[in-house]
Amino acid sequence: MVFFSLVRMKICRAEYKTIAKFIEQLRPTRQCMKILKDRFPNHSQSTLLSIFSLEYQKRMKRTLVKHQDVVEDYFQRYRSEAKKRPSDPVLLELANEVDLSPSLLARLLVERFLEEQQGSVSSKQVLNSMLKEPSLIPDMQLAKHVEQCTINDCCYGPLVDCIKHAIGQEHEEILREKLRERNLSFLDENHLRAKGYDKTPDIILEVPIAVEGHIVHWIESKASFGDEQSHRTYLNEQFWSYWNRFGPGLVIYWYGFISELDCQRDRGILLKDCFPTDIVTLCHGSSHC
Amino acid sequence: MAALLESLLQREVELNRALDWLRGRHECEENGQDLQVKKQEFVPFLLNFLRDQSSNSLTHGPATPAKTPSTSRPLRAQGTSSERRGNRSSTGQGSRSTSRIQLFSPAPSPTAQQHRGRRRMGPFGASAASRQTGARSGQMEEGCRWDGAGRKGRVAAKINEPVSPPTQVELNFNNLDDFPPVGAAHVSPIPAKPSRRINPTPVSTERPNSKPKSCFTSTPLSQPCSSSPSIPETFGPGPSAASPLCLQEERELLKKERSKLAQQTSSPAKPIPGVCTPTRPVRPGSKVTPDPQAPGPDPAKVTHAPELNLLAEIYCTCISENLVPCVFLEVFFVLQLLTTRSVAPSDTMEQDPPVDYLGNVHNCVYFAVQVLENQFTLLSHLDRCTLRLLAENERVGVFSPGLRDLLVQAQDSCTSKVYLHTFIHSVPFQPATDNRTNFSSDKAFHIFKKQRDIFYELLREWEDYHKEPGWEFEAALGNRVRAMVSQLTAAGNHCHFARLFQKQLVQMCKGPRVLGSPGDAPDADLLGMVGADSLGRLKRLQERLIQPQALSGPCPPPSFPGNQEFFRDFLQTASCCQLNQHLKDGLCQQLLQLNEVSILGPEAASDEGEEGVDGDMEQRRYSSVLVVAQVLAKFLGFISFLPYQTSEAPSREIQEAAVTLRSKSAPVLDVCAVLRSCIHRKRTVLTIPWLVEFLSMLDYTGPFLPSYRDAFGLLLQFYRFVMYKNSNMCVFVSILTVCLCFSVDQQLLYTCCPYLGEFRKLLAAFVSGSASKTGGLIRKITPTSAEPRGPPTTQQAFFHNQPPSLRRTVEFVAERIGSNCVKHIKATLVSELVRGGEKTLRDGLGSDCVNAAKLNDSICAQLCDAGMQALEKATRFCSENAPRAVRVLLPEETSQTVLTTAESITTRLATEKACSWLSSNITKSLNTEEANRTPLASDVIVEIKEVLSIAVGPRTEEEVFTVQQIFSLLDKVEQTLKSRKVQSIHTHFFPTLHILLSCSYKFIHVIMIYVLYTVLWSLCSSCLQ
């Protein structure tokens, strides 16, 4: 299992920049992941994938508008290419050529296709279901090409969403498991919501612990790499809010983080890339918690 | 007076007689009345005499207030009032809000007062409070000074009286000495010239049209006032005691005068002819040139030793007899004498120089050491750091090795406790008060969610930047504060926010450090701990030092140190009346609740013999309650009097009108009732400290409102009462300290009376050698790399002061006992348990159509019961065996308390060791089973995606799968679906499967997918049943 790898997952800012720079030229294919792994053998596959995903998403957010403006052009190009060589993965090739996520391109073109067919804009729901299940697309050829895109895209698409969700859930479960192993009693998100908390971390410890000398009241599990941008967002939207309600806590970035970001320890936000080993429980003896 | 002292110095009067007289044992009763009067005058005279004598020698640190002429007081008040507002006060150096000062500012109605029978003199007019006519309960005396003596008998008579009505208590708010003139040391208008005295200001000469001054005595003027209108310590009529002149006008004059003085600092003040007090003008030329290279003080070079001895003895008697207005001032003064730097000999020789008893450093140090020796009992109450600094002061060693030895001994017996730094927390979210049901609407609930986060965002930003130069609360946060507060109004969330605000205030300001005097950094402790030995290292560190730390003198003004500043600035910026009202309600409620909290009575706590764990707990409880109450009271006072705060003192007319108006409405807190009740129930030790904080926030007019005036009267009466009760003990005297020193540990005493720390700063400044260079400043070290400290545990604290062998023994025994316990239980209970659990699990998984989750849960429940048994058994085993072992292994001499603590820690450690092994082993034995079988769903999906992407293409020639690989994947899918862990993601898994199953383009994959399809559907439906 990749996340138990012994490879160091904390990465300094400079090295992260190097990786990000390298990623700029890559496309979200399975071959690219191999290239990335060969280029940075000291980092685990999952960390690299996570970083790739973050950087690729930033790139897509930056450029999506530009692509949206030329959908018509893409659609026509796809049409003519598909006519010329129907058995080739022409949509996937087009995506890579214009540097747009295959899934996103597929989505844009399906939307365009439906517009043409039905004369009206389709709902998001319909679009999503067609991407999830391309056989629902009225055009069999387009369906096949869309499927090639969604299945080969390692950053976007229904499959990736599903994987991401599963990974998130699994890490929360791993976290709970570890806490049970250590006999640390806790409340999870569901308990907290039931009690009417307005902000809910993954875990609230019923009795605080000390990790590496820092008090921890809550734990948030993040099954992703903690880069500058996402960490800032998390801090503003989640971590500080937790601190504001529950005191100091711990964030586990299971796929590592930029080491310089772990600078709020004294203020009550501790970052780790695994379940901590140096745990001191404050409730000694008498009543076992 | 001068004659009396002179005759003493000339040995014309026997010293012992004088001392007895000071002690109140009159030998000649027939003229006791005369002596009594003289005694009241003599003490201030002596104090002034000493300050004058040393005025040219003391070049460092703030001046201790002397018995300055009353005319200088408005000057002082003016000086501070202009600083009062508009200073942002983040400098932490004490130039903050100084409402305490205005407590003692001139009265609005300096109506002439009539005294019966006796000549009342300016500085001592208010002394015989109960003997006064009581005709003007609402009027304050102007020019009344410290009442030197004669209170004992009166107060003694009143001990059992209920609280006396205000008319009986002749309050003297103008009296700088009854309540120490807090902040007085700060407000020297010309900082470059550390003037000990405020030079006589010829006020009356500038107002030729003013009426001749009348005085409140019936005796005609004995001296022409006009020639020396502002003579300090005039023993004629008080110069401004009852001036009918509008005070405002006089203040204006004084202001002008002050600015004039500021312009001509270089020119020496003119000696005023006809001065009848020993006060001499300062010779500025000789004062500002201390020479750090000059030879140190030498006992051989002391002159006038007999006279110094005599002065010291008289002075000490005054201190011991509590005749001085404030002991701290005197201690501070003596320490200043001790640490004075060599002064270049004066070249401005007067024609007939009086004898300079304290004119050189040798004499100053000699005198100081004499006094310190005599007052050793007093000194021994000081904290360890101060004692260490004193003991290591080379001058003490040179002048009195005996004193040094005593100080070294005193350090060892010093019981000062150091509490570890408290961690700052946020206010916890409490569903009972904070969840949706407590809000009127969803909108209000969500707005408050945001408000809470914004509040902390502001707080963090303040934390980060408020110390940066040029940072302004208003400029940086003002708009955001107001935007948030206006949302409060929109959502009606004030009570929620007020509660959050109040709780956060308590959270952040209850740490002992926070309440320390401004700029009282931990470094002061560091300095004390390092001691004079490491001076060299310290000096090297000086390059890294930033932010000067000023001595704020023995009377710092009330301030909002540390984190309190944020809350003060927030309220000022928010300026929200609804919020303030809710806060007032909340603060008042919590204060009165705290005031009722059960604390240990002073009698029980002062019993030193019984300092057990319980006593310690009580002590801690008391101090935490007290510190919180003080913060709450300060803020309650702040908010309550905020509407009335003005930058300048109002004119008499305005003030009188305000008094009339404001006395109609009920005050926020019935101070008198609280005070009476606490005296009655002997709880002054808790109540008075916080009441003092509350009252320190009063606006200019506040003290003249009947309710607060009465409260001051009560406080004064109580102070005198306590003083009487303890007149034979050597105690620290101050209205605050007196309440605390009986039952309170030093830490708390220093927290509540930050001015005590000034002694330490003064001594530390001397050690670091910067006293002369920076005018008594030591500089703050800002640690560049502070290792984060772990959470303090009682266990760590326990071992800290014990020999290392104790810790080793405890850990060893715990380890062995724990290990034996595990072996014991392993052999008996666990192996059977684990075997049983495994069997159940295997059987369960072997059968078809089984609900894995249910199976697992039932095994867990089963194991849980057995596990609890094991844990109980282990606990019993350890608590039986551990104490026995520890007792045998520790030295016989170990005290019972230490032994008991060590035993309990050992037991706990052993139990922990055993239990953690047991619990992890019991769960592990199950988890290994499961973990080996169940791959993670995400891994499986990733693998399927990989297979599919190759199947769907594009792909290379090498990218192929064997049948084994496909079946292995199918196997994993099966296991995953069976595992209870992925139950929650099944909903996501199914669409995925659907996608997978729909892509069927190549023949081989059709077969594969078909297999998958059939297998999976059968599995999934069984899982979901």
Interface residues (C-beta under 8 A of the other chain):
Chain A: M1 R30 P89 L92 K132 E133 P134 S135 K144 E147 Q148 T150 I151 N152 P158 L159 C162 I163 H165 A166 I167 Q169 E170 E173 E177 R180 E181 R182 N183 K195 G196 Y197 D198 K199 A210 G213 H214 I215 W240 S241 W243 N244 R245 F246 G247 P248 R265 D266 R267 G268 V280 L282 H284 G285 S286 H288
Chain B: F423 H425 S426 V427 P428 F429 P431 D434 N435 R436 T437 F445 H446 F448 K449 R452 D453 F455 Y456 E457 R460 A786 P788 R789 G790 P791 T793 Q795 L871 S904 T907 R908 L909 T911 E912 C915 S916 S919 S920 T923 K924 N927 L936 A937 S938 D939 I941 V942 K945 E946 L948 S949 V952 G953 P954 K981 V982 S984 I985 H988 F989 P991 T992 H994 I995 S998 C999 Y1001
